[in-house]
């Protein structure tokens, strides 16, 4: 079975290490666990790995967050991946730092990257793994917050949280969405 794992973020050194790029960080860790390397491709940097006999195409869209749907649609078609086998890893300010929330489908929750994917695919039936980045910012400062760097305390805790997100992706592929949600959402 084929899967498309999408890590949302923004390309460019100025966005590296920001909360908004946690999708890229999770995919880097997932690829690194298999010694896979990302290469530039159409609309996205991509890598291929195998997990428990399944083929996974990992993409980090290079279209900027608000146009992520273009990359997702292209790679779904190129790799012939069904929408229910697409998993999008995304930051979420409504969840405390490091908290994970895996869902089989749903709304964009106010996230511009998810909004564009839903709009482009005309379908919200793809699973998504929301990674909590917290919401400790003054009113009107959301963009600065998500495009900001992690605090020193968050940076210390980030490797363990990213590892839990990698395990959630692996559970999704290996066990299916229902069992993976039970595991990821209870921790």
QUIVEN-V906312 format. One line per field, one symbol per residue. ss: DSSP state (h for helix, s for strand, l for the rest). psi: psi as a letter, one per 20 degrees, with the letter a starting at -180 (. if undefined). burial: # if it has 24 or more other C-alpha atoms within 12 Angstrom, else .. A space follows every 10 residues. Layout:
ss: ???
psi: ???
burial: ???
This chain:
ss: lsssssslll llhhhllshh hhhhhhhhhh hhhlllllss lllsssssss sllsssssss slllhhhhhh hhhhhhhhhl llhhhsssss ssllllllls ssslllllll lhhhhhhhhh hlllllssss ssllllllll lhhhhhllsl lhhhhhhhhh hhhhhhhhhh hhhhhlhhhh hhhhlll
psi: qqqoopoqap qqhiipjrhh jhgggghggg ghhjkqppqp apiqpqqprq oljqppppqn pkjqgikhhg gggghgghil pqhijppppq qoiiqqpipq opqhaarikj phghghgggg ilpjkqqqop opjrkmqqpj kgghghjrqq rggghhiggh gghhgghggh ggghirgghh ghghii.
burial: .######### #...#.#### ########## #......#.. ..######## #....##### ########## ######..#. ########## ####..#### #####..#.. ########.. #.######## #####..... ....###..# .......#.. ########## ####.##..# #.###..
